[in-house]
Amino acid sequence: MGVKGMRILYHHRTQGQRAEGVHIRGVVQALRNRGHEVAIVSPPGVDPFLGYEASARQPGAPAAATLLALASRRFPEIAFELLELCYNFFALRRARRVVGNGGIDCIYERYSFFGFVGSRLAKRYNVPLVLEINELTGLSRQRPLAMKRLAGAIERHVCRSADLLVVVSAFLRETLAERGIPRDKILTEPNCVDLQWFRAQQDRPTTRARLALEGKIVFGFSGTFSKWDSSKP
């Protein structure tokens, strides 16, 4: 990403809110700050740069949100996974329209189970694929995969076809290496924060005194933390 002025297609299959929304906004904004043009392809009615209520007012958003919520909560796991698999063909059509508006120099995709949009587009348009990985098959998760073998096969294909894999922890890096991915294809980029967001404008000594925190070190955290976000257990 060292070349300035690239046109990058960023594809994801998330609701664009909560932790994943923060991460998507951070990556996209960092690329834009480096002088790249980033076109985002999201699920219908999803915009990571809008709040939840604003996103919900987009055309088609209520129906899409209702379907996603119903599928994730009520569908049997195998039905939900079939829906994820079918989504590839819908997303491919949307992404091709973006590419057709002027071409792209690179694809950056946030990996999701059963997802192969980025690898298909990269091959068709002969452009590099950067695959960001936050989770892998075979790890303990809240909803165990029903079609685990198929998910693993697709995952191996997209990981091997990508030009660069970006992971958020040493655990994921080592897991990929154990699965046969060359280490020189893996970039570890730990989750981090933009310190400018946390430069308080208020009087810090007064706040510390009011909260009885003089001479103390305070750590705060809001979010989730899975075992693969850090070191291997």
Backbone as CSV, one residue per row, in Angstrom:
resi,resn,N_x,N_y,N_z,CA_x,CA_y,CA_z,C_x,C_y,C_z
1,MET,0.822,-1.202,0.000,0.000,0.000,0.000,0.865,1.266,0.000
2,GLY,2.156,1.114,-0.304,3.042,2.252,-0.259,2.854,3.196,-1.425
3,VAL,2.262,2.738,-2.557,2.040,3.582,-3.720,0.823,4.460,-3.464
4,LYS,0.991,5.785,-3.648,-0.119,6.693,-3.401,-1.070,6.729,-4.596
5,GLY,-2.311,7.112,-4.325,-3.288,7.296,-5.381,-3.901,6.025,-5.916
6,MET,-3.839,4.922,-5.177,-4.464,3.686,-5.631,-5.980,3.753,-5.444
7,ARG,-6.695,3.047,-6.310,-8.144,2.908,-6.150,-8.396,1.524,-5.581
8,ILE,-8.888,1.490,-4.350,-9.027,0.236,-3.610,-10.498,-0.088,-3.406
9,LEU,-10.846,-1.332,-3.668,-12.183,-1.829,-3.362,-12.133,-2.523,-2.010
10,TYR,-12.879,-2.012,-1.037,-12.947,-2.612,0.301,-14.281,-3.356,0.404
11,HIS,-14.198,-4.672,0.605,-15.412,-5.480,0.715,-15.507,-6.118,2.099
12,HIS,-16.685,-6.068,2.676,-16.924,-6.743,3.965,-18.351,-7.260,3.981
13,ARG,-18.602,-8.209,4.886,-19.936,-8.784,5.052,-20.306,-8.744,6.526
14,THR,-20.339,-7.545,7.081,-20.714,-7.370,8.481,-21.854,-6.364,8.554
15,GLN,-22.390,-6.156,9.752,-23.433,-5.154,9.940,-22.836,-3.757,10.081
16,GLY,-21.506,-3.663,10.103,-20.839,-2.368,10.084,-20.990,-1.561,11.354
17,GLN,-21.388,-2.192,12.439,-21.583,-1.505,13.704,-20.690,-2.149,14.763
18,ARG,-20.731,-1.614,15.958,-19.993,-2.164,17.086,-18.509,-2.293,16.751
19,ALA,-17.879,-3.356,17.238,-16.425,-3.468,17.106,-15.984,-3.543,15.651
20,GLU,-16.717,-4.324,14.837,-16.297,-4.444,13.439,-16.429,-3.119,12.702
21,GLY,-17.441,-2.324,13.063,-17.597,-1.010,12.443,-16.441,-0.092,12.762
22,VAL,-16.004,-0.104,14.027,-14.859,0.714,14.428,-13.621,0.301,13.644
23,HIS,-13.423,-0.999,13.516,-12.235,-1.506,12.815,-12.288,-1.152,11.328
24,ILE,-13.438,-1.325,10.713,-13.575,-0.997,9.292,-13.314,0.490,9.060
25,ARG,-13.901,1.339,9.875,-13.690,2.782,9.714,-12.222,3.144,9.884
26,GLY,-11.561,2.504,10.854,-10.156,2.798,11.086,-9.283,2.420,9.905
27,VAL,-9.517,1.241,9.338,-8.711,0.789,8.194,-8.968,1.656,6.972
28,VAL,-10.245,1.907,6.680,-10.586,2.710,5.504,-10.038,4.124,5.628
29,GLN,-10.197,4.724,6.810,-9.704,6.093,6.989,-8.186,6.155,6.897
30,ALA,-7.502,5.133,7.411,-6.040,5.102,7.320,-5.596,5.032,5.862
31,LEU,-6.284,4.240,5.055,-5.954,4.153,3.633,-6.209,5.483,2.935
32,ARG,-7.319,6.114,3.267,-7.631,7.407,2.657,-6.638,8.475,3.081
33,ASN,-6.194,8.412,4.324,-5.202,9.377,4.792,-3.868,9.225,4.063
34,ARG,-3.628,8.039,3.525,-2.398,7.797,2.756,-2.549,8.187,1.288
35,GLY,-3.687,8.747,0.948,-3.886,9.228,-0.408,-4.579,8.266,-1.345
36,HIS,-5.137,7.173,-0.817,-5.821,6.204,-1.666,-7.320,6.510,-1.732
37,GLU,-7.926,6.149,-2.841,-9.372,6.241,-2.989,-9.966,4.877,-2.641
38,VAL,-10.897,4.848,-1.703,-11.457,3.582,-1.225,-12.958,3.543,-1.495
39,ALA,-13.393,2.562,-2.262,-14.814,2.327,-2.507,-15.243,1.137,-1.658
40,ILE,-16.268,1.313,-0.851,-16.701,0.279,0.086,-17.914,-0.461,-0.470
41,VAL,-17.847,-1.776,-0.469,-18.993,-2.612,-0.832,-19.463,-3.317,0.433
42,SER,-20.662,-2.967,0.884,-21.239,-3.490,2.120,-22.535,-4.229,1.814
43,PRO,-23.048,-4.988,2.769,-24.385,-5.567,2.606,-25.427,-4.466,2.447
44,PRO,-26.595,-4.765,1.907,-27.634,-3.746,1.695,-27.989,-3.004,2.976
45,GLY,-28.055,-1.691,2.868,-28.439,-0.885,4.015,-27.382,-0.705,5.063
46,VAL,-26.143,-1.112,4.782,-25.065,-1.000,5.766,-24.074,0.063,5.320
47,ASP,-23.768,0.987,6.210,-22.727,1.979,5.976,-21.935,2.128,7.268
48,PRO,-20.689,1.627,7.315,-19.907,1.681,8.547,-19.635,3.092,9.042
49,PHE,-19.769,4.083,8.151,-19.485,5.460,8.545,-20.725,6.194,9.032
50,LEU,-21.864,5.518,9.050,-23.087,6.087,9.599,-23.419,5.397,10.907
51,GLY,-24.119,6.092,11.779,-24.587,5.468,12.996,-25.671,4.455,12.683
52,TYR,-26.062,3.685,13.680,-27.053,2.630,13.462,-28.367,3.190,12.936
53,GLU,-28.853,4.286,13.539,-30.136,4.841,13.130,-30.074,5.394,11.711
54,ALA,-28.968,6.063,11.364,-28.829,6.611,10.013,-28.739,5.497,8.990
55,SER,-28.017,4.436,9.315,-27.925,3.303,8.397,-29.292,2.668,8.178
56,ALA,-30.084,2.611,9.228,-31.400,1.982,9.142,-32.357,2.748,8.247
57,ARG,-32.054,4.040,7.985,-32.928,4.837,7.131,-32.553,4.750,5.660
58,GLN,-31.475,4.032,5.324,-31.089,3.889,3.936,-32.094,3.007,3.189
59,PRO,-32.222,3.205,1.849,-33.158,2.378,1.072,-32.853,0.891,1.220
60,GLY,-33.858,0.132,1.542,-33.695,-1.313,1.664,-33.133,-1.772,2.993
61,ALA,-32.717,-0.832,3.823,-32.069,-1.218,5.076,-33.006,-1.942,6.043
62,PRO,-34.239,-1.454,6.296,-35.097,-2.154,7.257,-35.331,-3.614,6.890
63,ALA,-35.637,-3.881,5.605,-35.890,-5.259,5.195,-34.640,-6.111,5.343
64,ALA,-33.486,-5.564,4.946,-32.234,-6.316,5.043,-31.885,-6.592,6.503
65,ALA,-32.041,-5.568,7.348,-31.716,-5.743,8.765,-32.636,-6.778,9.410
66,THR,-33.917,-6.731,9.043,-34.870,-7.691,9.589,-34.507,-9.111,9.173
67,LEU,-34.151,-9.282,7.897,-33.786,-10.609,7.404,-32.536,-11.128,8.101
68,LEU,-31.519,-10.268,8.237,-30.284,-10.691,8.888,-30.522,-11.066,10.345
69,ALA,-31.301,-10.234,11.038,-31.581,-10.520,12.445,-32.358,-11.817,12.600
70,LEU,-33.356,-12.003,11.732,-34.159,-13.228,11.789,-33.295,-14.448,11.487
71,ALA,-32.441,-14.330,10.460,-31.605,-15.464,10.067,-30.629,-15.839,11.162
72,SER,-30.003,-14.839,11.782,-28.989,-15.133,12.791,-29.578,-15.685,14.084
73,ARG,-30.819,-15.306,14.378,-31.422,-15.717,15.642,-32.326,-16.948,15.520
74,ARG,-33.012,-17.082,14.373,-34.043,-18.103,14.274,-33.701,-19.233,13.311
75,PHE,-32.882,-18.955,12.293,-32.607,-20.005,11.313,-31.738,-21.089,11.926
76,PRO,-31.933,-22.349,11.529,-30.957,-23.386,11.899,-29.589,-22.994,11.342
77,GLU,-28.535,-23.427,11.983,-27.190,-23.026,11.577,-26.917,-23.311,10.107
78,ILE,-27.326,-24.472,9.615,-27.033,-24.815,8.226,-27.773,-23.889,7.265
79,ALA,-28.989,-23.455,7.623,-29.730,-22.527,6.767,-29.040,-21.165,6.745
80,PHE,-28.553,-20.734,7.898,-27.846,-19.453,7.973,-26.567,-19.505,7.145
81,GLU,-25.857,-20.623,7.188,-24.625,-20.758,6.425,-24.895,-20.812,4.924
82,LEU,-25.998,-21.435,4.518,-26.375,-21.435,3.105,-26.685,-20.019,2.633
83,LEU,-27.294,-19.225,3.509,-27.555,-17.825,3.183,-26.241,-17.065,3.013
84,GLU,-25.268,-17.330,3.897,-23.954,-16.688,3.771,-23.288,-17.076,2.458
85,LEU,-23.417,-18.336,2.082,-22.818,-18.825,0.843,-23.465,-18.153,-0.367
86,CYS,-24.782,-18.066,-0.373,-25.489,-17.444,-1.493,-25.191,-15.954,-1.593
87,TYR,-24.877,-15.320,-0.488,-24.606,-13.884,-0.505,-23.442,-13.542,-1.436
88,ASN,-22.509,-14.466,-1.633,-21.373,-14.204,-2.515,-21.830,-13.740,-3.896
89,PHE,-22.842,-14.376,-4.451,-23.267,-14.072,-5.809,-23.939,-12.707,-5.891
90,PHE,-24.643,-12.337,-4.825,-25.231,-10.999,-4.754,-24.134,-9.950,-4.640
91,ALA,-23.160,-10.184,-3.768,-22.088,-9.219,-3.554,-21.196,-9.079,-4.784
92,LEU,-21.003,-10.168,-5.514,-20.193,-10.099,-6.733,-20.804,-9.131,-7.733
93,ARG,-22.114,-9.153,-7.890,-22.770,-8.235,-8.819,-22.579,-6.788,-8.380
94,ARG,-22.724,-6.533,-7.086,-22.555,-5.164,-6.587,-21.114,-4.695,-6.756
95,ALA,-20.174,-5.571,-6.467,-18.761,-5.200,-6.570,-18.356,-4.953,-8.018
96,ARG,-18.898,-5.732,-8.929,-18.555,-5.550,-10.341,-19.012,-4.195,-10.851
97,ARG,-20.131,-3.688,-10.324,-20.582,-2.361,-10.729,-19.588,-1.298,-10.293
98,VAL,-19.005,-1.472,-9.109,-17.998,-0.526,-8.626,-16.754,-0.585,-9.509
99,VAL,-16.325,-1.791,-9.829,-15.141,-1.962,-10.672,-15.386,-1.364,-12.047
100,GLY,-16.600,-1.533,-12.559,-16.916,-1.034,-13.889,-16.942,0.470,-13.989
101,ASN,-16.976,1.163,-12.854,-17.007,2.627,-12.869,-15.632,3.256,-13.053
102,GLY,-14.605,2.459,-13.221,-13.289,3.068,-13.426,-12.126,2.167,-13.112
103,GLY,-12.422,0.928,-12.788,-11.328,0.006,-12.502,-10.778,0.168,-11.104
104,ILE,-10.058,-0.833,-10.633,-9.449,-0.803,-9.315,-8.008,-1.284,-9.413
105,ASP,-7.216,-0.895,-8.440,-5.813,-1.307,-8.391,-5.573,-2.408,-7.373
106,CYS,-6.505,-2.557,-6.415,-6.309,-3.525,-5.335,-7.648,-3.808,-4.669
107,ILE,-7.778,-5.020,-4.125,-8.952,-5.391,-3.344,-8.522,-5.659,-1.915
108,TYR,-9.220,-5.049,-0.981,-8.996,-5.304,0.446,-10.297,-5.888,0.976
109,GLU,-10.218,-7.120,1.479,-11.430,-7.800,1.932,-11.291,-8.230,3.386
110,ARG,-12.334,-7.963,4.158,-12.420,-8.479,5.525,-13.020,-9.879,5.419
111,TYR,-12.222,-10.881,5.740,-12.621,-12.265,5.539,-13.815,-12.651,6.404
112,SER,-14.753,-13.375,5.782,-15.896,-13.969,6.481,-16.031,-15.407,6.041
113,PHE,-16.523,-16.262,6.911,-16.725,-17.662,6.563,-17.576,-17.786,5.300
114,PHE,-17.189,-18.697,4.422,-17.867,-18.995,3.160,-17.733,-17.867,2.124
115,GLY,-16.914,-16.867,2.414,-16.791,-15.741,1.496,-15.666,-15.918,0.486
116,PHE,-15.994,-15.687,-0.804,-14.955,-15.789,-1.829,-15.057,-14.657,-2.862
117,VAL,-15.739,-13.571,-2.494,-15.929,-12.455,-3.418,-14.596,-11.854,-3.836
118,GLY,-13.736,-11.566,-2.862,-12.454,-10.932,-3.160,-11.574,-11.759,-4.072
119,SER,-11.488,-13.054,-3.809,-10.619,-13.904,-4.627,-11.126,-14.015,-6.057
120,ARG,-12.455,-14.071,-6.240,-13.017,-14.143,-7.585,-12.735,-12.858,-8.356
121,LEU,-12.949,-11.724,-7.708,-12.718,-10.446,-8.372,-11.245,-10.237,-8.691
122,ALA,-10.377,-10.605,-7.752,-8.940,-10.418,-7.968,-8.462,-11.214,-9.171
123,LYS,-8.979,-12.427,-9.302,-8.589,-13.260,-10.441,-9.147,-12.712,-11.745
124,ARG,-10.395,-12.273,-11.726,-11.027,-11.791,-12.953,-10.371,-10.519,-13.468
125,TYR,-10.041,-9.597,-12.551,-9.499,-8.301,-12.972,-7.984,-8.214,-12.819
126,ASN,-7.361,-9.331,-12.414,-5.901,-9.413,-12.327,-5.324,-8.296,-11.455
127,VAL,-5.859,-8.172,-10.242,-5.369,-7.182,-9.283,-5.007,-7.892,-7.980
128,PRO,-4.143,-7.301,-7.158,-3.759,-7.931,-5.890,-4.936,-8.010,-4.916
129,LEU,-4.900,-9.031,-4.066,-5.907,-9.213,-3.029,-5.244,-9.203,-1.666
130,VAL,-5.691,-8.290,-0.807,-5.270,-8.254,0.591,-6.433,-8.763,1.421
131,LEU,-6.192,-9.817,2.187,-7.255,-10.452,2.960,-6.990,-10.234,4.444
132,GLU,-7.896,-9.524,5.093,-7.776,-9.288,6.535,-8.515,-10.389,7.281
133,ILE,-7.815,-11.064,8.188,-8.397,-12.216,8.885,-8.491,-11.932,10.383
134,ASN,-9.710,-12.023,10.892,-9.953,-11.836,12.322,-10.419,-13.114,13.005
135,GLU,-10.697,-14.154,12.207,-11.181,-15.416,12.756,-10.934,-16.505,11.723
136,LEU,-10.741,-17.734,12.190,-10.482,-18.861,11.304,-11.364,-20.048,11.677
137,THR,-11.618,-20.922,10.718,-12.367,-22.137,11.009,-11.564,-23.018,11.967
138,GLY,-12.276,-23.826,12.725,-11.609,-24.735,13.653,-11.392,-24.156,15.029
139,LEU,-11.673,-22.853,15.207,-11.535,-22.233,16.520,-12.887,-22.260,17.231
140,SER,-12.832,-22.291,18.547,-14.059,-22.317,19.328,-14.827,-21.020,19.126
141,ARG,-16.133,-21.116,18.832,-16.958,-19.941,18.618,-18.351,-20.197,19.164
142,GLN,-19.101,-19.100,19.307,-20.428,-19.198,19.916,-21.372,-20.073,19.096
143,ARG,-21.292,-19.961,17.768,-22.131,-20.763,16.894,-21.235,-21.701,16.092
144,PRO,-21.107,-22.970,16.500,-20.256,-23.919,15.759,-20.742,-24.075,14.330
145,LEU,-19.794,-24.177,13.403,-20.139,-24.315,11.991,-20.797,-25.661,11.708
146,ALA,-21.860,-25.631,10.927,-22.507,-26.875,10.513,-21.790,-27.462,9.301
147,MET,-21.392,-26.600,8.366,-20.687,-27.038,7.158,-19.199,-26.721,7.297
148,LYS,-18.604,-27.286,8.331,-17.218,-26.958,8.667,-16.238,-27.328,7.553
149,ARG,-16.433,-28.479,6.930,-15.500,-28.913,5.877,-15.560,-27.983,4.676
150,LEU,-16.763,-27.573,4.283,-16.893,-26.648,3.164,-16.291,-25.292,3.511
151,ALA,-16.562,-24.817,4.720,-15.990,-23.537,5.146,-14.467,-23.594,5.135
152,GLY,-13.903,-24.718,5.602,-12.451,-24.872,5.611,-11.866,-24.907,4.214
153,ALA,-12.567,-25.573,3.285,-12.075,-25.654,1.908,-12.059,-24.282,1.245
154,ILE,-13.133,-23.519,1.440,-13.182,-22.168,0.876,-12.114,-21.290,1.519
155,GLU,-11.947,-21.437,2.824,-10.943,-20.645,3.539,-9.540,-20.927,3.016
156,ARG,-9.202,-22.191,2.813,-7.882,-22.529,2.283,-7.680,-21.925,0.902
157,HIS,-8.718,-21.977,0.087,-8.607,-21.434,-1.273,-8.352,-19.929,-1.253
158,VAL,-9.160,-19.187,-0.484,-9.012,-17.731,-0.501,-7.710,-17.290,0.157
159,CYS,-7.266,-18.021,1.183,-6.003,-17.670,1.831,-4.816,-17.905,0.897
160,ARG,-4.874,-18.979,0.144,-3.774,-19.280,-0.771,-3.783,-18.381,-1.989
161,SER,-4.955,-17.919,-2.390,-5.028,-17.057,-3.568,-4.702,-15.604,-3.246
162,ALA,-4.787,-15.218,-1.975,-4.499,-13.828,-1.599,-3.011,-13.526,-1.733
163,ASP,-2.712,-12.281,-2.067,-1.315,-11.860,-2.172,-0.737,-11.507,-0.809
164,LEU,-1.602,-11.071,0.111,-1.159,-10.719,1.456,-2.287,-11.021,2.429
165,LEU,-1.928,-11.628,3.568,-2.887,-11.879,4.636,-2.534,-10.978,5.809
166,VAL,-3.505,-10.221,6.282,-3.307,-9.336,7.431,-4.051,-9.933,8.612
167,VAL,-3.339,-10.217,9.698,-3.956,-10.801,10.894,-3.765,-9.860,12.072
168,VAL,-4.612,-10.024,13.084,-4.593,-9.103,14.208,-3.842,-9.645,15.419
169,SER,-3.281,-10.856,15.298,-2.583,-11.419,16.457,-1.555,-12.455,16.024
170,ALA,-0.604,-12.703,16.926,0.395,-13.747,16.690,-0.264,-15.118,16.639
171,PHE,-1.325,-15.299,17.395,-2.038,-16.579,17.396,-2.548,-16.913,15.995
172,LEU,-3.195,-15.953,15.339,-3.710,-16.188,13.999,-2.575,-16.390,13.002
173,ARG,-1.484,-15.642,13.176,-0.326,-15.809,12.290,0.227,-17.220,12.394
174,GLU,0.420,-17.708,13.609,0.976,-19.042,13.795,0.007,-20.126,13.324
175,THR,-1.292,-19.905,13.518,-2.279,-20.879,13.064,-2.255,-20.995,11.546
176,LEU,-2.174,-19.870,10.858,-2.093,-19.895,9.399,-0.812,-20.579,8.936
177,ALA,0.297,-20.298,9.615,1.570,-20.931,9.242,1.497,-22.441,9.429
178,GLU,0.853,-22.873,10.510,0.689,-24.307,10.746,-0.180,-24.960,9.679
179,ARG,-1.033,-24.171,9.042,-1.909,-24.690,7.996,-1.301,-24.553,6.602
180,GLY,-0.029,-24.204,6.549,0.676,-24.221,5.282,0.806,-22.905,4.551
181,ILE,0.403,-21.794,5.168,0.538,-20.489,4.523,1.946,-19.954,4.767
182,PRO,2.691,-19.577,3.737,4.049,-19.047,3.930,4.046,-17.823,4.847
183,ARG,4.986,-17.795,5.753,5.032,-16.680,6.711,5.263,-15.339,6.035
184,ASP,5.952,-15.347,4.891,6.216,-14.069,4.231,4.975,-13.498,3.555
185,LYS,3.865,-14.243,3.560,2.597,-13.737,3.049,1.716,-13.179,4.160
186,ILE,2.173,-13.271,5.417,1.348,-12.903,6.562,1.904,-11.654,7.231
187,LEU,1.077,-10.643,7.383,1.433,-9.416,8.086,0.621,-9.333,9.367
188,THR,1.307,-9.208,10.501,0.615,-9.077,11.784,0.432,-7.597,12.100
189,GLU,-0.801,-7.185,12.185,-1.147,-5.789,12.482,-2.111,-5.793,13.667
190,PRO,-1.574,-5.731,14.908,-2.439,-5.851,16.090,-3.507,-4.760,16.131
191,ASN,-4.633,-5.081,16.750,-5.662,-4.069,16.959,-5.078,-2.915,17.756
192,CYS,-5.438,-1.712,17.392,-4.869,-0.537,18.057,-5.917,0.575,18.079
193,VAL,-5.521,1.731,18.557,-6.441,2.866,18.645,-5.762,4.104,18.080
194,ASP,-6.582,5.059,17.688,-6.099,6.376,17.285,-6.058,7.242,18.533
195,LEU,-4.865,7.584,18.976,-4.719,8.315,20.233,-5.398,9.677,20.202
196,GLN,-5.599,10.228,19.004,-6.261,11.529,18.917,-7.689,11.472,19.456
197,TRP,-8.311,10.281,19.398,-9.671,10.139,19.904,-9.726,10.254,21.430
198,PHE,-8.587,10.052,22.092,-8.580,9.956,23.558,-7.835,11.105,24.223
199,ARG,-7.625,12.178,23.497,-6.986,13.347,24.096,-8.075,14.205,24.738
200,ALA,-8.260,13.995,26.023,-9.331,14.684,26.748,-9.083,16.187,26.782
201,GLN,-10.160,16.958,26.584,-10.061,18.408,26.597,-10.297,18.977,28.006
202,GLN,-10.775,18.146,28.895,-11.077,18.649,30.221,-9.827,18.687,31.100
203,ASP,-9.966,19.265,32.260,-8.858,19.403,33.209,-8.610,18.042,33.860
204,ARG,-7.526,17.363,33.471,-7.274,16.014,33.967,-6.993,15.994,35.472
205,PRO,-6.182,16.902,36.020,-5.969,16.868,37.485,-7.262,17.016,38.275
206,THR,-8.150,17.892,37.803,-9.425,18.074,38.490,-10.270,16.803,38.422
207,THR,-10.265,16.169,37.254,-11.038,14.936,37.086,-10.479,13.830,37.976
208,ARG,-9.139,13.714,38.043,-8.539,12.695,38.905,-8.902,12.927,40.363
209,ALA,-8.875,14.192,40.784,-9.211,14.496,42.174,-10.669,14.171,42.463
210,ARG,-11.543,14.503,41.519,-12.974,14.254,41.720,-13.272,12.769,41.828
211,LEU,-12.497,11.940,41.096,-12.721,10.497,41.103,-11.785,9.755,42.055
212,ALA,-11.019,10.511,42.839,-10.073,9.910,43.796,-9.079,8.989,43.093
213,LEU,-8.484,9.482,42.014,-7.560,8.670,41.218,-6.130,9.214,41.232
214,GLU,-5.834,10.146,42.142,-4.471,10.693,42.187,-3.458,9.598,42.466
215,GLY,-2.383,9.582,41.650,-1.315,8.609,41.844,-1.657,7.205,41.394
216,LYS,-2.789,7.024,40.716,-3.200,5.693,40.275,-3.149,5.596,38.743
217,ILE,-2.894,4.392,38.279,-2.929,4.114,36.845,-4.256,3.450,36.527
218,VAL,-4.963,3.990,35.559,-6.296,3.513,35.244,-6.319,2.939,33.824
219,PHE,-6.837,1.734,33.701,-7.035,1.105,32.399,-8.536,0.942,32.162
220,GLY,-8.960,1.213,30.940,-10.353,1.029,30.593,-10.477,0.196,29.335
221,PHE,-11.521,-0.591,29.228,-11.736,-1.413,28.040,-13.219,-1.579,27.809
222,SER,-13.621,-1.441,26.558,-15.010,-1.677,26.172,-14.993,-2.473,24.875
223,GLY,-15.534,-3.685,24.914,-15.517,-4.517,23.715,-15.473,-5.986,24.074
224,THR,-15.003,-6.782,23.135,-14.867,-8.219,23.346,-13.416,-8.619,23.138
225,PHE,-13.024,-9.735,23.720,-11.652,-10.197,23.589,-11.665,-11.719,23.557
226,SER,-11.341,-12.267,22.390,-11.301,-13.716,22.222,-9.884,-14.223,22.404
227,LYS,-9.743,-15.514,22.631,-8.420,-16.064,22.913,-7.461,-15.884,21.745
228,TRP,-8.010,-15.854,20.509,-7.113,-15.702,19.355,-6.715,-14.246,19.095
229,ASP,-7.178,-13.318,19.958,-6.779,-11.926,19.808,-5.386,-11.664,20.384
230,SER,-4.822,-12.629,21.093,-3.516,-12.395,21.693,-2.603,-13.566,21.402
231,SER,-2.052,-14.175,22.475,-1.094,-15.266,22.295,-1.807,-16.604,22.285
232,LYS,-1.120,-17.622,21.792,-1.698,-18.957,21.710,-1.801,-19.576,23.092
233,PRO,-2.980,-20.127,23.472,-3.142,-20.706,24.802,-2.360,-21.986,24.959
